[in-house]
Amino acid sequence: MIASVLPTYSRAPMAFDHGIGAWLVTTGGERFLDLGAGIAVNALGHANPELVKALTDQAGKLWHTSNLYEIPNQQRLADLLVEHTFADTVFFTNSGTEAAELAIKMARKFHSAAGHPERQKIIAFEGAFHGRSTGAIAMAGGDKMTKGFGDLMPGFVHLPFGDMAALRGAMGPDVAAVIVEPLQGEGGIRQVPDQMLRDMRAVCDAHGALLIFDEVQCGMGRTGKLFAHEWAGVTPDIMMVAKGIGGGFPLGALLATETAAAGMVAGSHGSTYGGNPLACAVGCKVMEIVAEPAFLAEVNRKASLFRQGLEGLVASHPDVFEEVRGQGLMLGLKCKVPNVDVVKAGYAAQVLTVPGADNVIRLLPPLNIEDADIAEAVARLDVAAQSARPAG
Ligand SMILES: *Cc1c(COP(=O)(O)O)cnc(C)c1O
């Protein structure tokens, strides 16, 4: 008999009752150190008092009005995002996938409104993850996500990761946009080098195509800058944000320049829940905290501490780990044994990590993880590595 919850997830056999900071406590009272943070979502840790207050204060006043009316929290969050980024305008969603959908629509509409409806093609890269809607799976490509779901939305081109020659060759008068995660998450913590991001910007500019960054996982302070692309000194035309921006409350956003958003006029897009007062109350608080230069400096300091510890693990477990990858607190350990074995050994050592493609385990702790918890994380990963060691 089918499970009452649709069996699309292969879950670990544990359930959590509450959390505090970087720790999760099971219904049975066991404490786990959470280096997954809900897949880069709980950016400020569990039960963060400031976020709890922002949410509960708003919960006692107003949850939902619809986008038929002005939503002051939404306006404030949009202003904050515009103030701190390349963007001139923001649309709020409930997830990264919805932001991906709008990115597709906006890019095509931009060209259509400019008199070029034939410019529909969107170029993406192998290993990408942009969400689970029919549009997002067609955009990211890959058998694992698309197989069996019938005819896919046309107009997407998939190139090898990091292949600039292929990108130059694929450019043409039918291309609407190029989409890339500056640092791939699901793809296995694979980073696009800064120079390559700059080259992508130049190629798009030369061909009048829009550049879309998917910063759903690598954005919101995760890499030590508010957004990962800031390290490369280039800006996109359109950017997807979600995960960390809600600190655990469902919230996403699509950011764009005024030019890129030119086609999106009244009635061309909408959402019932997107940008609701509750989500935006939390989002404002997250932005206020994470956009602070002092906070980001701390992320970088903690990141180098953590990275040092991880480099030590690679050195002491050369049969288990190959290398440390990533930037800031978006780190990966490329494994030599099956990554899921290391994740499982972590469960036994009461430390939570997240598997990624390319046989990587992802380490995405809360951005405000305590130094002592970083030391504890390295110690527990050491225990996990011991037991994941290949036999013999
Ligand atoms: C998680 C993720 C998405 C999809 O976000 P959802 O909120 O799960 O819809 C899109 N892009 C990237 C890079 C992601 O990591």
The ligand as a Gaussian input file, in Angstrom:
#p B3LYP/6-31G(d) Opt

LIG

0 1
 C       16.648000      24.739000      -3.960000
 C       16.980000      25.371000      -5.250000
 C       15.988000      25.760000      -6.162000
 C       14.533000      25.448000      -5.951000
 O       14.021000      26.061000      -4.811000
 P       12.675000      25.502000      -4.125000
 O       12.418000      26.478000      -3.015000
 O       12.965000      24.118000      -3.661000
 O       11.612000      25.546000      -5.148000
 C       16.379000      26.415000      -7.315000
 N       17.665000      26.671000      -7.553000
 C       18.650000      26.332000      -6.711000
 C       20.059000      26.678000      -7.023000
 C       18.347000      25.649000      -5.535000
 O       19.322000      25.276000      -4.706000

